[in-house]
């Protein structure tokens, strides 16, 4: 059985479901079960935590997955990206309090930066030859400056409204991310036959 892993909740969840259904897959909402069998093909949809999707696709537990490019960067994953999908666009940015004197990344030399993406930030700091302190937070990064946990934040944003609500302004945008369709390196011929029946070419043309 072919297995496709998607977010069980989060900003890519609805878009992932809609995308898979646009390919012709018929399946119900998960309810309490996190594994849903498609009605018309030998395909299962796995509803998982975002951080687990990449690991499961890399190990072959899942054959395909939908995640944000930002997750692949953070995990330094070399998985093949079959397609960039038309949803989930966001930007990874550096932001500071409205009243901060900092205007560019270099101004944060020796300062504290809160983030949920420590590996991505660490790589960027290394390239910029900056020795800023990384403060890891698993969520609610935007409140770190107000709590005096950090001088700046490094996080994703879609509309910027959450940053504004927390009196933060963007001083640098690193890159734009969107949802991507990734595939396992362990796909069998039998499973390739199944994926070819669900508009495989349409996925690659997104």
Secondary structure, DSSP 8 states (H G I E B T S, - for coil): -EEEEEESSSTTHHHHHHHHHHTT------TT-SEEE-SSSSEEEEEE-HHHHHHHHHHTSSSEEEEEHHHHHHHT---EEEEE-SS--EEEEEEEETT----SGGGGTT-EEEES-HHHHHHHHHHHT---EEEE-SS-GGGTTTTTS-SEEEEEESSSHHHHHTTEEEEEEEEEE-EEEEE-TT--HHHHHHHTTS-HHHHHT-
